[in-house]
Amino acid sequence: MLNLILLRLIQSSDILYHSQKGRPVKLKLEQSNDITILSVSDGIEAAQIPVLKAGLHKLFQSKKTLVVLDLLTVKNELLMIQPMLSELSGLPHWAQEQGAQLAVISTATGVGTANTREEGIRAIQSPLAGLQMLEAKLQAQLKMLETQKADFTQKINSAAADDVRALRQENSKLHNTIKSLEEINLRFLKKRTEPSQSIAVKAKWDELQSILSIVLVQEGLLADKDSK
């Protein structure tokens, strides 16, 4: 894996990066509100794309998720040579998978997402770009989960026969326990009676009604049925 090494600050915004192999990549970093502009101020080769991606990744990790990559100073014929063309055209989607928006500024056919910085900034700030980023990020997460699922399935399939039998036996015991609890619960529910149907509760209610009637008669609030 290529190591990204900061050699020196040329100016306050000029950075020189290099990898273990190849010549350095000279980049200029600018900030405009929440937009980060990264300009390649010298030529770039396909072998240096991993270095460029490492620099972009560091920006994304530092919460700089709206980035413009300006390649206008690089000759178009250099950008349109394979595998350079494929690498550069795939950068915006790669950035979206990491939760960032990246506009590539170039007039080379098939390379740039915009011809000017202004167009690129408008593009990455649009609501559509936000939805596309969310979709790409979710797809990347789904792909990761599918890979984890495949690994887990493979581990299960390659488990020793004894382990599988032990798991099945444990599962059978658990199933029987649940079934037994369900049967006990069902028997309990069948025995349960509603309070209104309980003889003891009904007798208590009749007694309370009788006492209340006597009190009301004594207070003159209710006519005595026996006196009629």
C-alpha positions in Angstrom: 0.0 0.0 0.0 1.3 3.4 -0.9 2.3 5.6 2.0 1.2 9.2 1.7 4.0 11.4 3.1 3.8 15.2 3.5 7.2 16.4 2.3 6.9 20.1 2.8 4.6 23.2 2.7 5.5 25.2 -0.4 3.2 28.0 0.6 0.3 28.2 3.1 -1.9 26.3 0.7 0.5 24.4 -1.5 1.3 20.8 -0.6 3.7 18.3 -2.1 2.8 14.6 -1.8 4.8 11.7 -2.9 4.5 7.9 -2.8 7.2 5.2 -2.4 7.5 5.2 -6.2 7.2 7.9 -8.8 7.5 11.6 -8.8 5.7 13.9 -6.3 2.1 15.1 -6.8 1.8 18.9 -6.3 -1.6 19.9 -5.0 -3.0 23.3 -4.0 -5.6 23.4 -1.2 -8.1 26.2 -1.0 -11.1 26.8 1.3 -14.3 28.7 0.3 -16.8 28.6 3.1 -17.8 24.9 3.3 -16.2 24.1 -0.1 -12.7 22.6 -0.3 -10.9 23.1 -3.6 -8.0 20.8 -4.4 -6.1 21.8 -7.5 -3.5 19.6 -9.3 -1.0 22.3 -10.1 1.3 20.0 -12.1 0.8 16.9 -14.2 -0.5 13.7 -12.9 0.0 10.0 -13.9 -2.2 7.0 -13.4 0.3 5.5 -10.9 -0.3 8.6 -8.8 -4.1 8.2 -8.5 -3.8 6.2 -5.2 -1.8 9.1 -3.8 -4.5 11.5 -4.9 -7.3 9.3 -3.4 -5.4 9.0 -0.1 -5.3 12.8 0.1 -9.0 13.0 -0.7 -9.7 10.4 1.9 -7.9 12.4 4.5 -10.1 15.4 3.6 -13.3 13.3 4.0 -12.2 12.0 7.4 -11.6 15.6 8.6 -15.3 16.4 7.8 -14.5 18.2 4.5 -17.2 16.5 2.5 -17.8 19.0 -0.2 -14.7 18.9 -2.4 -13.8 20.2 -5.9 -10.9 18.6 -7.7 -9.6 21.0 -10.2 -7.7 19.4 -13.1 -7.9 22.4 -15.5 -4.1 22.8 -15.6 -3.5 19.2 -16.6 -3.5 18.6 -20.4 -6.6 16.8 -21.6 -4.7 14.3 -23.7 -2.9 13.1 -20.5 -6.3 12.6 -18.7 -7.9 10.7 -21.5 -5.3 7.9 -21.5 -6.4 4.6 -19.9 -6.3 3.7 -17.1 -6.3 7.4 -16.1 -9.7 8.0 -17.7 -11.4 5.2 -15.8 -9.8 6.1 -12.5 -10.8 9.8 -12.7 -14.3 9.1 -13.9 -14.9 6.8 -11.0 -13.8 9.3 -8.3 -17.2 11.0 -7.7 -19.0 7.7 -7.0 -16.1 6.5 -4.9 -16.4 9.7 -2.8 -20.2 9.3 -2.5 -19.6 5.8 -1.0 -17.7 7.6 1.8 -20.4 10.1 2.4 -18.8 13.0 0.5 -19.5 15.0 -2.7 -16.7 15.4 -5.2 -16.8 17.4 -8.4 -14.0 16.8 -10.9 -13.3 19.9 -13.0 -12.0 19.2 -16.5 -12.9 19.9 -20.1 -11.7 16.5 -21.1 -14.5 14.3 -22.4 -15.6 11.7 -19.9 -13.3 13.0 -17.1 -14.9 16.0 -15.6 -18.3 16.3 -14.0 -18.2 20.1 -14.7 -16.2 22.4 -16.9 -15.7 25.2 -14.4 -15.4 25.5 -10.6 -18.7 27.4 -10.4 -20.6 24.6 -12.2 -18.9 22.0 -9.9 -19.8 23.8 -6.7 -23.5 24.2 -7.8 -23.5 20.4 -8.7 -22.3 19.2 -5.3 -24.6 21.5 -3.4 -27.7 20.4 -5.2 -30.4 18.3 -3.5 -30.0 15.6 -6.2 -26.3 15.3 -5.4 -27.3 14.7 -1.7 -29.7 11.9 -2.7 -27.1 10.3 -5.0 -24.6 10.4 -2.2 -27.0 8.7 0.2 -27.9 6.1 -2.3 -24.2 5.3 -3.0 -23.4 5.2 0.7 -26.3 2.8 1.4 -25.3 0.6 -1.5 -21.7 0.4 -0.2 -23.0 -0.6 3.3 -25.3 -3.2 1.7 -22.4 -4.7 -0.2 -20.4 -4.8 3.0 -23.2 -6.6 4.8 -23.7 -9.1 2.0 -20.0 -9.9 2.2 -20.2 -10.4 6.0 -23.3 -12.6 5.5 -21.4 -14.7 2.9 -18.4 -15.1 5.3 -20.7 -16.0 8.2 -22.6 -18.6 6.0 -19.3 -20.1 4.9 -18.1 -20.4 8.6 -21.4 -22.2 9.5 -21.1 -24.5 6.5 -17.5 -25.4 7.4 -18.3 -25.9 11.1 -17.5 -29.4 12.5 -20.3 -31.9 12.5 -20.2 -32.2 16.3 -20.7 -28.5 16.6 -23.7 -28.6 14.2 -25.2 -31.5 16.2 -24.7 -29.7 19.4 -26.5 -26.6 18.1 -29.4 -28.6 16.7 -29.8 -30.4 20.1 -29.7 -27.1 22.0 -32.3 -25.7 19.5 -34.5 -28.7 20.0 -34.4 -28.3 23.8 -35.3 -24.6 23.5 -38.2 -25.5 21.2 -39.5 -28.0 23.7 -39.2 -25.5 26.6 -41.2 -22.9 24.6 -43.9 -25.4 23.7 -44.2 -26.5 27.4 -44.5 -22.9 28.6 -47.2 -22.2 26.0 -49.2 -25.2 27.2 -49.0 -24.1 30.8 -50.0 -20.6 29.9 -53.0 -22.0 27.9 -54.2 -24.1 30.8 -53.9 -21.1 33.1 -56.0 -18.9 30.8 -58.7 -21.6 30.6 -59.0 -21.7 34.4 -59.2 -17.9 34.8 -62.8 -16.5 35.3 -63.9 -12.9 34.8 -64.5 -10.9 38.0 -68.1 -10.3 37.1 -68.7 -14.0 37.0 -67.1 -14.8 40.3 -69.7 -16.0 43.0 -67.7 -14.4 45.8 -67.6 -11.0 44.1 -71.4 -11.2 43.3 -72.3 -12.0 46.9 -70.2 -9.0 48.1 -71.9 -6.7 45.6 -75.4 -7.8 46.8 -74.4 -7.2 50.4 -73.2 -3.7 49.6 -76.4 -2.9 47.8 -78.4 -4.1 50.8 -76.4 -2.0 53.2 -76.7 1.1 51.0 -80.5 0.7 50.7 -80.9 0.5 54.5 -78.8 3.7 55.0 -80.8 5.6 52.4 -84.1 4.5 54.0 -82.9 5.6 57.5 -81.9 9.0 56.1 -85.3 9.4 54.4 -83.7 9.5 51.0 -85.4 6.3 49.9 -88.9 5.0 50.6 -89.2 1.9 52.7 -90.7 -0.8 50.5 -92.0 -2.8 53.5 -94.0 0.2 54.8 -96.2 0.4 51.7 
